[in-house]
Amino acid sequence: MSRDVAVVAFVQTRHTAEDTGMSEVELLAPIITEIKERTGLRRFGFTCSGSCDYLAGAPFSFVSALDAVGAWPPISESHVEMDAAWALYEAWVKLQHGEIDTALVYGFGKPSQGTLREIMTQQLDPYYLAPLGVDQVSLAALQARAYLERSGAKEDDLRAVAARSRAAGRDNPFALHLDDPGDAGYDVAPLRPHDIAADADGAAAIVLATGDKARELCERPAWITGIDHRSEAHLPGVRDLARSDSARIAGEKAGATGIEVAELHAQFTHEELILREALGLGDDVTVNPSGGALSANPVMATGLIRIGEAARRIHDGTASKALAHAASGPCLQQNLVCVLSGENNG
């Protein structure tokens, strides 16, 4: 029988488009301090982080980031080389073992330190894709074209997603405050600049707790009633880019029904439309009220922030059931779905 686990606290930085000169430790330190103050905890049963050595330009860069957490006396710690939403999944699994009752999860990234398109190209298949030098926007444009042709959607539908996300982002103090989409030309057709996530430097942290401990730490815990992640073939050429079967399966396994609010890790406007379809989200579901990645994309923390933003809607009572989604890899290759509820069976 699985243990009841909830998100009890969520903190994020005010994301910036430019390099402010702060190191990753300096980005993390204030939010780690704040989340400890909110929960009253100074130590956690488990700590797990998500980041990218390619962004930092150094191997094992996550080790130095532990200075913001404090690793003495020794702590139980782990790390994933991807978005911190997968660090949260690892922490959730650890909590299921029954040996601990709290976990700290955090993610951080500074894409301003390099050219993100070039950096992400280095993470593609080293034999077939990376030598071509194809960047993430070009791959996304292939997917966008496939989706538009299959679904009959128009570029105006993509513009509408961008406009809504930017409007929501202007109400979010942590996002970049972007103007409405203009009439800019194509970046890579059919994608225009406003169809692409607004890359930013930033970090986020979440505290998970089990059962009575969660109720002690939070007035209205956001219980994780379902969580699952699935991966598709790495090579885009061997899968249907116009759909996301992995997101659909993850949503089904996580129990994505009766959703009121959904935070989707869509780094391109067409991805939101693909994910809406895959997850069965109708017009009655409020999607990305925070502005989503299109308003602020602190790489390696963006997916974790989707979980935090969804949990926040449970914490403040504006939703009783919410869905959070995180993605990794080219063209929505890997998808994680987390369903959160204000009630549990405990």
ABEGO torsion letter per residue (X at the ends): XBBBBBBABBBBBBBBABBAGBBAAAAAAAAAAAAAAAAGBABBABBBBBBBAAAAGBBGAAAAAAAAAEAOBBBBBBBBBBBAAAAAAAAAAAAAAGABABBBBBBBBBAAABBAAAAAAAABBAAAAAAAGBBAAAAAAAAAAAAAAAAGBBAAAAAAAAAAAAAAAAABAABBBBBBBBABBBABOABBAAABBBBBBEBBBBBBBBEAAAAAABABBBBBABBBBBBBBABAAABBAABBAAAAAAAAAAGBBGBABBBBBBABAAAAAAAAAAAGBBAABBBGAAGEAAABBBBGAAAAAAAAAAAAAAAAGABABBBBBBBBEBGGABBBBBBBBABBAX
